[in-house]
């Protein structure tokens, strides 16, 4: 099975390296945005757990940070087209 995967990867790599770049850019941008949103969400939950009284401020800052992370993912998507 491992040899089949290696041969499939070699076939894809030799096919058209110029056609892969756009998809790679979009994939990495989407993965980066997902990681960023996950980190912001986890830290926001941690902060609310430490200080429940600051829920409103933490929610506002968390939404802004998530929007910025998603915006970078959208820019990467549009740049890959």
Buried (B, 14 or more C-beta within 10 A) or exposed (E): EEEEEEEEEEEEEEEEEEEEEEEEBBBEBBEBBEEBBEEBEEBBEEBBEEEEEEEEEBEEBBEEBBEEBBEBBEEBBEEBE
